[in-house]
Amino acid sequence: MLYETVWLVFALMITIILSIGLLGLFLSSSIPGLKLRPLPIIISVLIILTAIYFSFHWTIEKRKIQTWTQEAEQVIKKYLETHKK
């Protein structure tokens, strides 16, 4: 259960980061002046690349994340068993 929760939060963060990057790309054309226009495009592309990097990093480290969350679940279960009301 903990792994699914962590994955859901991670997926939501990646979606938000990608949305911000794409929104920046679309809105960069509305900035007046030729000198200021490349900066938001560069920042938006960097934001999108960051989201892609973390998405691939999750895929690579999936097994390790699963073991960490399983260990954390075991610790939480042991704590709850020893501290019953």
Disulfide bonds with the S-S distance in Angstrom:
none
